[in-house]
Amino acid sequence: MTRRLAAGAATLLLAAGLAGCSDGGAQERAAGKGVPAAGASSAGAADRTRRPEPEQASQSPSAAASASASPMPSAEAADSSAADGPLKGKVVVVDPGHNSRNNEHTAEINRQVDIGTGHKECDTTGTETNSGYTEAAFSLDLAHRLRKILQERGAKVVLTHDGDRPFGPCVTERADIGNKAHGDAAISLHADGAAPGQRGFHVILPASVHGGAADTSSIVGPSKELGARVAGKFVQSTGSAPSNYIGEGSGLDTRGDLGGLNLSTIPKVFIECGNMRDAQDAAQLTDETWREKAAQGIANGITDFLHG
């Protein structure tokens, strides 16, 4: 897909979804949100490395990956059959951030991989709420809900993993799975680990990067459109406001340091659905009803993008 928005159109799309939100004012971007894993360098907003505590049984969306799982799942293995519907013939790649067992494989996930513009950790452990609900558990639960909605609309859905691996996949492989699936759109699901009081969601867009295997020139435009539509529909479905600490109230942020975006050849964005370290955001992120609304909003944004 090579659609590009006319100047200002992405802002208008998002503004339509943000109408009526009152707590999305601009604040300065937070610094130092993540805590590196042992031996790892600081990784930034979507690559946090706080080590998770055991998940709460009442909140865990699925069983953890078995230790004997293959570390190299294919897109075909992660795919599920699609039904007839408005997205028939479309391929959507859903990337659940992190892995619940990454903290058991620190050597493997701390291994440096080439993201085109530099090197970063293979993967990170992610963050968690103060009560111990992990970002990995949240992202996988949300991925399952999103997959169900998209399949009901006829899309072929490819997961980068399904809790079926001992760790990872690495950020490079996450991008490669989507590329090999020839997805029409891809989204990586996350929740942030910022300071208490810093609230709201934001969608991360790929910057224009060129280096090594990274060349986002063909996806920057369509990814911006995808991100704006997802952000607008997310607001409408959840009632959440854009981040008050990233994106200056727009709900959008552009980054060139994330391998999952740098190495993608298909339109792709990340979404940070809220701040797990803020009590108000955490109450939403741990609520099943809210997560269903979040999945609906993301699905509506993707659907809007694919038919826009």
GUDO-86836 format. One record per residue (C-alpha): residue number from 1; residue in one letter; x, y, z. Coordinates in Angstrom, 1 decimal, decimal comma. Layout:
N
> i / aa / xx / yy / zz
> NUM / A / X / Y / Z
...
//
This chain:
308
> i / aa / xx / yy / zz
> 1 / M / 0,0 / 0,0 / 0,0
> 2 / T / 1,4 / 3,4 / -1,0
> 3 / R / -1,3 / 5,9 / 0,0
> 4 / R / 0,0 / 9,2 / 1,4
> 5 / L / -1,9 / 11,9 / 3,2
> 6 / A / -2,1 / 15,4 / 1,9
> 7 / A / -0,3 / 17,9 / 4,2
> 8 / G / -2,3 / 18,3 / 7,4
> 9 / A / -4,7 / 15,5 / 6,7
> 10 / A / -3,3 / 13,3 / 9,4
> 11 / T / -3,7 / 16,0 / 12,0
> 12 / L / -7,4 / 16,5 / 11,0
> 13 / L / -8,0 / 12,7 / 11,3
> 14 / L / -6,7 / 12,7 / 14,8
> 15 / A / -8,4 / 15,9 / 15,8
> 16 / A / -11,8 / 14,4 / 14,9
> 17 / G / -11,1 / 11,6 / 17,3
> 18 / L / -9,8 / 13,9 / 20,0
> 19 / A / -12,9 / 16,1 / 20,1
> 20 / G / -14,2 / 16,3 / 23,6
> 21 / C / -11,1 / 15,1 / 25,4
> 22 / S / -10,0 / 17,6 / 28,1
> 23 / D / -6,9 / 16,1 / 29,8
> 24 / G / -4,6 / 15,8 / 26,8
> 25 / G / -2,5 / 19,0 / 27,3
> 26 / A / 1,1 / 19,2 / 26,2
> 27 / Q / 3,9 / 18,7 / 28,7
> 28 / E / 7,6 / 18,2 / 28,4
> 29 / R / 8,7 / 14,7 / 27,2
> 30 / A / 9,8 / 12,4 / 30,1
> 31 / A / 13,4 / 11,3 / 30,3
> 32 / G / 14,9 / 8,1 / 31,6
> 33 / K / 11,6 / 6,2 / 31,7
> 34 / G / 13,2 / 2,7 / 31,4
> 35 / V / 15,5 / 0,8 / 33,7
> 36 / P / 18,0 / -1,3 / 31,7
> 37 / A / 18,2 / -5,0 / 32,2
> 38 / A / 21,5 / -6,4 / 33,5
> 39 / G / 24,2 / -5,7 / 30,9
> 40 / A / 21,8 / -3,8 / 28,6
> 41 / S / 21,9 / -0,1 / 27,5
> 42 / S / 19,0 / 2,3 / 28,1
> 43 / A / 16,4 / 1,7 / 25,4
> 44 / G / 13,6 / 4,3 / 25,5
> 45 / A / 9,9 / 4,4 / 25,4
> 46 / A / 9,0 / 1,3 / 23,5
> 47 / D / 12,0 / -0,8 / 24,6
> 48 / R / 11,7 / -0,6 / 28,4
> 49 / T / 13,6 / -3,2 / 30,4
> 50 / R / 12,1 / -3,4 / 33,9
> 51 / R / 12,1 / -6,9 / 35,1
> 52 / P / 8,5 / -8,2 / 35,7
> 53 / E / 7,3 / -9,8 / 38,9
> 54 / P / 5,0 / -12,8 / 38,6
> 55 / E / 1,7 / -11,9 / 36,9
> 56 / Q / -1,4 / -11,8 / 38,9
> 57 / A / -3,4 / -15,0 / 38,2
> 58 / S / -6,7 / -13,0 / 37,9
> 59 / Q / -5,2 / -10,8 / 35,2
> 60 / S / -3,0 / -13,2 / 33,1
> 61 / P / -4,6 / -13,5 / 29,7
> 62 / S / -3,0 / -16,9 / 28,8
> 63 / A / -0,5 / -19,4 / 29,9
> 64 / A / 3,2 / -18,6 / 29,5
> 65 / A / 5,2 / -20,0 / 26,7
> 66 / S / 6,6 / -23,5 / 27,2
> 67 / A / 10,3 / -23,9 / 27,6
> 68 / S / 10,4 / -26,4 / 24,7
> 69 / A / 8,8 / -24,0 / 22,2
> 70 / S / 10,8 / -23,3 / 19,1
> 71 / P / 12,6 / -20,0 / 19,1
> 72 / M / 11,9 / -19,4 / 15,4
> 73 / P / 8,2 / -19,3 / 14,7
> 74 / S / 7,1 / -18,5 / 11,2
> 75 / A / 4,5 / -16,1 / 10,0
> 76 / E / 2,5 / -19,1 / 8,8
> 77 / A / 2,5 / -20,7 / 12,2
> 78 / A / 1,2 / -17,5 / 13,8
> 79 / D / -1,5 / -16,9 / 11,1
> 80 / S / -5,2 / -17,7 / 11,6
> 81 / S / -7,9 / -18,2 / 9,0
> 82 / A / -10,0 / -15,3 / 8,0
> 83 / A / -13,8 / -15,1 / 7,4
> 84 / D / -15,7 / -13,1 / 4,8
> 85 / G / -16,0 / -9,4 / 5,7
> 86 / P / -14,9 / -5,9 / 4,8
> 87 / L / -11,3 / -6,8 / 5,3
> 88 / K / -11,3 / -9,9 / 3,2
> 89 / G / -8,0 / -10,2 / 1,3
> 90 / K / -6,2 / -7,9 / 3,7
> 91 / V / -3,2 / -9,0 / 5,8
> 92 / V / -2,7 / -7,4 / 9,2
> 93 / V / 0,4 / -8,1 / 11,3
> 94 / V / -0,1 / -7,8 / 15,1
> 95 / D / 3,1 / -7,7 / 17,2
> 96 / P / 2,5 / -8,2 / 21,0
> 97 / G / 5,3 / -6,4 / 22,7
> 98 / H / 7,9 / -8,3 / 24,7
> 99 / N / 7,5 / -11,8 / 26,1
> 100 / S / 6,5 / -13,0 / 29,6
> 101 / R / 9,6 / -15,1 / 29,9
> 102 / N / 12,2 / -12,7 / 28,6
> 103 / N / 13,4 / -12,1 / 32,2
> 104 / E / 14,4 / -15,8 / 32,3
> 105 / H / 16,7 / -15,3 / 29,3
> 106 / T / 18,6 / -12,1 / 29,9
> 107 / A / 21,7 / -13,2 / 28,0
> 108 / E / 19,6 / -13,9 / 24,9
> 109 / I / 17,5 / -10,7 / 25,0
> 110 / N / 20,5 / -8,5 / 25,8
> 111 / R / 22,3 / -9,6 / 22,7
> 112 / Q / 22,9 / -6,7 / 20,4
> 113 / V / 21,1 / -6,7 / 17,0
> 114 / D / 21,6 / -4,4 / 14,0
> 115 / I / 18,6 / -2,1 / 13,5
> 116 / G / 20,2 / -0,3 / 10,5
> 117 / T / 21,0 / 3,0 / 12,2
> 118 / G / 22,8 / 1,3 / 15,1
> 119 / H / 22,5 / -1,6 / 17,5
> 120 / K / 20,1 / -2,4 / 20,3
> 121 / E / 19,0 / -5,3 / 22,5
> 122 / C / 17,3 / -8,2 / 20,8
> 123 / D / 14,3 / -7,6 / 23,1
> 124 / T / 13,5 / -6,3 / 26,5
> 125 / T / 11,3 / -7,5 / 29,5
> 126 / G / 8,9 / -4,5 / 29,3
> 127 / T / 7,4 / -2,8 / 32,3
> 128 / E / 4,5 / -3,7 / 34,8
> 129 / T / 2,0 / -2,2 / 37,1
> 130 / N / 2,7 / -1,7 / 40,7
> 131 / S / 0,5 / -4,8 / 41,4
> 132 / G / 2,7 / -7,0 / 39,1
> 133 / Y / 0,6 / -7,1 / 35,9
> 134 / T / 3,2 / -7,2 / 33,1
> 135 / E / 3,3 / -5,4 / 29,9
> 136 / A / 4,0 / -8,7 / 28,1
> 137 / A / 0,7 / -10,2 / 29,6
> 138 / F / -1,2 / -7,0 / 28,6
> 139 / S / 0,1 / -6,9 / 25,1
> 140 / L / -0,6 / -10,6 / 24,4
> 141 / D / -4,2 / -10,3 / 25,8
> 142 / L / -4,8 / -7,2 / 23,7
> 143 / A / -3,4 / -9,0 / 20,6
> 144 / H / -5,8 / -11,9 / 21,0
> 145 / R / -8,8 / -9,5 / 21,3
> 146 / L / -7,6 / -7,5 / 18,3
> 147 / R / -7,0 / -10,6 / 16,2
> 148 / K / -10,6 / -11,8 / 16,9
> 149 / I / -12,1 / -8,6 / 15,8
> 150 / L / -10,0 / -8,3 / 12,6
> 151 / Q / -10,7 / -11,9 / 11,7
> 152 / E / -14,4 / -11,4 / 12,1
> 153 / R / -14,0 / -8,6 / 9,5
> 154 / G / -12,3 / -11,0 / 7,1
> 155 / A / -8,6 / -10,1 / 7,6
> 156 / K / -5,8 / -12,6 / 7,7
> 157 / V / -4,0 / -11,9 / 10,9
> 158 / V / -0,4 / -12,8 / 11,6
> 159 / L / 1,0 / -12,6 / 15,1
> 160 / T / 4,7 / -12,2 / 15,5
> 161 / H / 4,4 / -14,6 / 18,5
> 162 / D / 1,6 / -16,1 / 20,5
> 163 / G / 3,2 / -16,7 / 23,9
> 164 / D / 4,7 / -19,9 / 22,4
> 165 / R / 8,4 / -19,0 / 22,6
> 166 / P / 10,9 / -19,1 / 25,5
> 167 / F / 11,9 / -15,5 / 24,7
> 168 / G / 11,6 / -12,8 / 22,1
> 169 / P / 11,4 / -12,7 / 19,1
> 170 / C / 14,1 / -10,1 / 18,6
> 171 / V / 13,0 / -6,8 / 17,2
> 172 / T / 14,7 / -7,6 / 13,9
> 173 / E / 12,7 / -10,8 / 13,6
> 174 / R / 9,4 / -9,1 / 14,5
> 175 / A / 9,9 / -6,7 / 11,6
> 176 / D / 10,9 / -9,6 / 9,3
> 177 / I / 7,8 / -11,6 / 10,1
> 178 / G / 5,6 / -8,7 / 9,0
> 179 / N / 7,7 / -8,1 / 5,9
> 180 / K / 7,5 / -11,8 / 4,8
> 181 / A / 3,8 / -11,8 / 5,4
> 182 / H / 3,4 / -8,9 / 3,0
> 183 / G / 1,1 / -7,2 / 5,4
> 184 / D / -1,1 / -4,3 / 4,4
> 185 / A / -0,7 / -2,9 / 7,9
> 186 / A / 1,2 / -3,8 / 11,1
> 187 / I / 0,9 / -2,6 / 14,7
> 188 / S / 3,1 / -3,3 / 17,8
> 189 / L / 1,2 / -3,3 / 21,1
> 190 / H / 2,7 / -1,9 / 24,2
> 191 / A / 2,0 / 0,0 / 27,5
> 192 / D / 4,5 / 2,5 / 28,9
> 193 / G / 6,5 / 2,7 / 32,1
> 194 / A / 6,7 / 6,4 / 32,8
> 195 / A / 6,5 / 8,2 / 36,2
> 196 / P / 3,2 / 8,4 / 38,1
> 197 / G / 1,1 / 11,3 / 37,0
> 198 / Q / 2,2 / 10,9 / 33,4
> 199 / R / -0,9 / 9,6 / 31,7
> 200 / G / -2,4 / 8,8 / 28,4
> 201 / F / -1,7 / 6,9 / 25,2
> 202 / H / 0,5 / 7,7 / 22,2
> 203 / V / 1,2 / 6,2 / 18,8
> 204 / I / 4,8 / 6,0 / 17,6
> 205 / L / 5,4 / 6,6 / 13,9
> 206 / P / 8,5 / 5,7 / 12,0
> 207 / A / 11,0 / 8,5 / 11,2
> 208 / S / 12,6 / 8,7 / 7,8
> 209 / V / 15,7 / 6,7 / 8,3
> 210 / H / 18,3 / 5,3 / 5,9
> 211 / G / 21,2 / 3,2 / 7,0
> 212 / G / 22,2 / -0,4 / 6,6
> 213 / A / 19,1 / -2,6 / 6,2
> 214 / A / 16,9 / 0,3 / 7,3
> 215 / D / 15,0 / 2,4 / 4,7
> 216 / T / 11,6 / 3,7 / 5,7
> 217 / S / 11,2 / 6,0 / 2,8
> 218 / S / 8,3 / 4,0 / 1,4
> 219 / I / 6,4 / 3,6 / 4,6
> 220 / V / 6,7 / 7,0 / 6,4
> 221 / G / 3,6 / 8,5 / 4,7
> 222 / P / 1,2 / 5,5 / 5,0
> 223 / S / 2,4 / 4,8 / 8,5
> 224 / K / 1,6 / 8,4 / 9,5
> 225 / E / -1,9 / 7,9 / 8,1
> 226 / L / -2,3 / 4,6 / 9,9
> 227 / G / -1,1 / 6,1 / 13,2
> 228 / A / -3,5 / 9,1 / 13,0
> 229 / R / -6,5 / 6,8 / 12,3
> 230 / V / -5,6 / 4,4 / 15,1
> 231 / A / -5,2 / 7,3 / 17,5
> 232 / G / -8,5 / 8,9 / 16,6
> 233 / K / -10,4 / 5,7 / 16,8
> 234 / F / -8,7 / 4,7 / 20,1
> 235 / V / -9,9 / 7,9 / 21,7
> 236 / Q / -13,5 / 7,3 / 20,4
> 237 / S / -13,6 / 3,8 / 21,7
> 238 / T / -11,8 / 4,1 / 25,1
> 239 / G / -12,3 / 7,8 / 26,0
> 240 / S / -8,6 / 7,9 / 26,8
> 241 / A / -6,7 / 11,2 / 26,3
> 242 / P / -3,4 / 11,5 / 24,4
> 243 / S / -0,3 / 11,4 / 26,4
> 244 / N / 0,4 / 14,4 / 28,6
> 245 / Y / 4,2 / 13,8 / 28,5
> 246 / I / 4,9 / 12,8 / 24,9
> 247 / G / 3,7 / 14,2 / 21,6
> 248 / E / 2,6 / 17,6 / 22,9
> 249 / G / -1,0 / 16,5 / 23,2
> 250 / S / -1,2 / 15,1 / 19,7
> 251 / G / -1,1 / 11,4 / 20,7
> 252 / L / 1,6 / 10,9 / 18,0
> 253 / D / 5,4 / 10,6 / 18,4
> 254 / T / 8,0 / 10,0 / 15,7
> 255 / R / 11,1 / 7,9 / 16,4
> 256 / G / 14,0 / 6,6 / 14,5
> 257 / D / 15,5 / 4,3 / 17,1
> 258 / L / 13,2 / 1,4 / 17,1
> 259 / G / 14,2 / -1,7 / 15,1
> 260 / G / 10,6 / -2,9 / 14,6
> 261 / L / 9,9 / 0,3 / 12,7
> 262 / N / 13,3 / 1,0 / 11,1
> 263 / L / 13,4 / -2,5 / 9,4
> 264 / S / 9,7 / -2,6 / 8,4
> 265 / T / 8,9 / -2,5 / 4,7
> 266 / I / 5,1 / -2,4 / 5,4
> 267 / P / 3,1 / 0,5 / 7,0
> 268 / K / 3,6 / 0,0 / 10,8
> 269 / V / 3,2 / 1,9 / 14,0
> 270 / F / 3,6 / 1,2 / 17,8
> 271 / I / 0,9 / 2,1 / 20,3
> 272 / E / 1,6 / 2,7 / 24,0
> 273 / C / -1,9 / 2,3 / 25,4
> 274 / G / -1,2 / 4,0 / 28,7
> 275 / N / 1,2 / 4,3 / 31,6
> 276 / M / 1,4 / 1,1 / 33,7
> 277 / R / 3,1 / 3,1 / 36,5
> 278 / D / 0,3 / 5,6 / 36,9
> 279 / A / -2,5 / 4,3 / 39,2
> 280 / Q / -5,4 / 5,7 / 37,0
> 281 / D / -3,9 / 4,4 / 33,8
> 282 / A / -3,1 / 1,0 / 35,4
> 283 / A / -6,7 / 0,7 / 36,5
> 284 / Q / -7,8 / 0,8 / 32,9
> 285 / L / -5,0 / -1,4 / 31,5
> 286 / T / -5,8 / -4,2 / 34,0
> 287 / D / -9,6 / -4,0 / 33,3
> 288 / E / -10,9 / -6,5 / 30,8
> 289 / T / -13,7 / -4,3 / 29,6
> 290 / W / -11,4 / -1,5 / 28,9
> 291 / R / -9,0 / -3,8 / 27,0
> 292 / E / -11,9 / -4,9 / 24,8
> 293 / K / -12,6 / -1,3 / 24,1
> 294 / A / -8,9 / -0,7 / 23,3
> 295 / A / -8,9 / -3,6 / 20,9
> 296 / Q / -12,1 / -2,3 / 19,2
> 297 / G / -10,6 / 1,2 / 18,8
> 298 / I / -7,3 / -0,2 / 17,3
> 299 / A / -9,3 / -2,5 / 15,0
> 300 / N / -11,5 / 0,5 / 13,9
> 301 / G / -8,4 / 2,5 / 13,1
> 302 / I / -6,8 / -0,2 / 11,1
> 303 / T / -10,1 / -0,8 / 9,2
> 304 / D / -10,4 / 2,9 / 8,5
> 305 / F / -6,8 / 3,0 / 7,2
> 306 / L / -7,3 / 0,0 / 4,9
> 307 / H / -10,5 / 1,4 / 3,4
> 308 / G / -9,6 / 5,1 / 3,7
//
